Amino acid sequence: MKKNIYKEQRIGVFIDIQNLYYSSKHLYKKKVNFKAVLDEAVNSRTLVRAIAYVVRADELKENTFFEALKNIGFDIQEKELQIFAGGMKKGDWDVGIAVDTIKMAQKLDVVVLVSGDGDYAPLVEYLKNAQGCRVEVIAFGRSTSSKLKEVADEFIDLDSNKKFLMSS
């Protein structure tokens, strides 16, 4: 049960889609139920904005997936997958998510970061200490940085409930 939940809290939900997608695929060979994740994040509070950060990789069913995220209630931020000479691929949203949370922090009481990436730990500390936001992190505990869990006001472990997973 979450602590310090008030209906009046204005929240923003920022989901690193690739981080969750690959964690659930690796750990469970299943897909994430993003509707259940959003419901868990909002928890009867006032949703200001929910943003899903995606990387376009020209895969089959990609547009259908992005449309499904929109229908759930997410705004979509997308970027193209970068492919470098030699075949290395890069498609992360770390800086974009950090910038968006910082820009929106003054309009929010709670920032919900849905990612297990430890690179976000300094961002969480900044949002808490300089912006006065409560920061909740939602991710699969088995693949989440211990530092990120430690600095968050609350960590919600997606490993704890099968409602967050769907068949592949």
C-alpha positions in Angstrom: 0.0 0.0 0.0 1.3 3.4 -1.0 2.0 6.0 1.7 1.2 9.7 1.4 -1.5 9.4 -1.3 -3.9 12.3 -1.5 -6.5 12.7 -4.2 -5.5 16.4 -4.6 -1.9 15.4 -5.6 -1.1 16.5 -9.2 1.0 13.8 -10.8 3.0 13.3 -13.9 3.8 9.8 -15.2 7.0 9.4 -17.3 7.4 5.9 -18.8 10.7 4.7 -20.4 8.9 2.2 -22.7 12.1 0.4 -23.9 13.3 -0.1 -20.3 10.1 -1.8 -19.3 9.6 -3.7 -22.5 13.1 -5.3 -22.4 13.0 -6.0 -18.7 9.6 -7.9 -19.0 10.8 -9.7 -22.1 14.1 -10.8 -20.4 12.6 -11.6 -17.0 9.3 -13.1 -17.9 9.1 -13.5 -21.7 5.9 -11.5 -21.5 4.6 -8.0 -22.4 3.9 -5.2 -20.0 0.3 -4.3 -19.3 0.8 -0.5 -19.6 -2.8 0.3 -18.7 -2.3 -1.5 -15.3 0.9 0.4 -14.8 -0.7 3.7 -15.4 -3.6 2.9 -13.1 -1.2 1.9 -10.4 0.8 5.1 -10.9 -2.3 7.4 -10.8 -4.1 5.7 -7.9 -7.1 8.0 -7.8 -4.9 11.2 -7.9 -5.1 14.1 -10.4 -3.2 13.1 -13.5 -1.7 16.2 -15.2 0.2 14.3 -17.9 1.3 10.8 -18.8 4.1 10.5 -21.3 5.3 7.3 -23.0 8.8 7.6 -24.5 9.2 5.3 -27.4 11.9 4.5 -30.0 10.8 3.9 -33.6 12.6 1.0 -35.0 10.4 0.2 -38.1 9.2 -3.1 -36.5 6.0 -4.9 -37.3 3.0 -3.8 -35.2 4.9 -0.8 -33.9 2.2 1.7 -35.0 -0.5 -0.5 -33.5 1.4 -0.5 -30.2 1.9 3.3 -30.2 -1.8 3.8 -31.0 -2.7 1.5 -28.1 -0.6 3.6 -25.8 -2.4 6.7 -27.0 -5.8 5.1 -26.4 -4.8 4.2 -22.8 -4.1 7.9 -22.2 -0.4 8.5 -22.9 1.1 11.3 -24.9 3.7 9.8 -27.1 7.2 11.1 -27.5 9.1 9.2 -30.1 12.5 9.2 -31.7 14.2 7.2 -34.4 16.5 4.3 -33.5 20.1 5.4 -34.3 22.2 2.9 -36.2 25.9 3.6 -36.3 28.6 2.4 -38.7 29.5 -1.0 -37.5 25.9 -1.8 -36.6 25.7 -0.5 -33.0 22.2 0.7 -32.2 21.2 3.4 -29.7 17.7 4.5 -28.7 17.4 5.8 -25.2 15.4 8.6 -23.8 17.4 9.4 -20.6 18.1 13.0 -21.3 14.6 13.7 -22.8 12.8 12.2 -19.8 15.1 14.2 -17.4 14.4 17.5 -19.3 10.7 16.9 -19.4 10.4 16.0 -15.7 12.4 19.1 -14.7 10.3 21.4 -17.0 7.1 20.0 -15.5 8.2 19.7 -11.8 6.7 23.0 -10.7 3.3 22.0 -11.9 3.4 18.6 -10.1 3.3 17.3 -6.6 4.4 13.8 -7.6 6.6 12.6 -10.4 6.2 8.9 -11.2 9.2 7.6 -13.1 8.6 4.2 -14.7 12.1 2.9 -15.3 14.7 0.8 -13.5 17.6 2.7 -15.0 20.1 3.8 -12.3 21.1 6.8 -14.5 18.0 8.5 -13.2 19.1 8.5 -9.5 20.6 12.1 -9.7 17.4 13.2 -11.4 15.3 11.7 -8.6 17.4 13.5 -6.0 17.1 16.8 -7.8 13.3 16.5 -8.2 13.0 15.8 -4.5 15.5 18.2 -3.0 15.4 21.2 -5.4 11.8 21.0 -6.7 10.1 19.6 -3.6 8.4 16.8 -5.6 7.6 13.4 -4.2 9.2 10.9 -6.6 7.8 7.4 -7.0 9.6 4.8 -9.1 7.8 1.9 -10.8 9.8 -0.9 -12.4 10.7 -4.6 -12.2 12.6 -4.9 -8.9 14.8 -7.7 -10.2 16.3 -5.5 -12.9 16.1 -2.1 -11.1 19.2 -0.2 -9.9 19.5 -0.5 -6.1 20.6 3.2 -6.0 17.4 4.2 -7.8 15.2 2.2 -5.3 17.2 3.9 -2.4 16.7 7.5 -3.5 13.0 7.2 -4.5 10.4 8.2 -2.0 8.6 5.0 -2.9 9.4 2.0 -5.1 6.6 0.0 -6.6 7.8 -3.4 -7.7 6.2 -4.7 -10.8 7.5 -8.2 -9.9 5.0 -8.3 -7.1 1.8 -8.6 -9.1 1.1 -10.6 -12.3 -1.5 -8.0 -13.4 1.3 -6.0 -14.8 2.2 -8.7 -17.4 0.4 -10.0 -20.4 1.0 -13.0 -22.7 3.4 -12.3 -25.6 
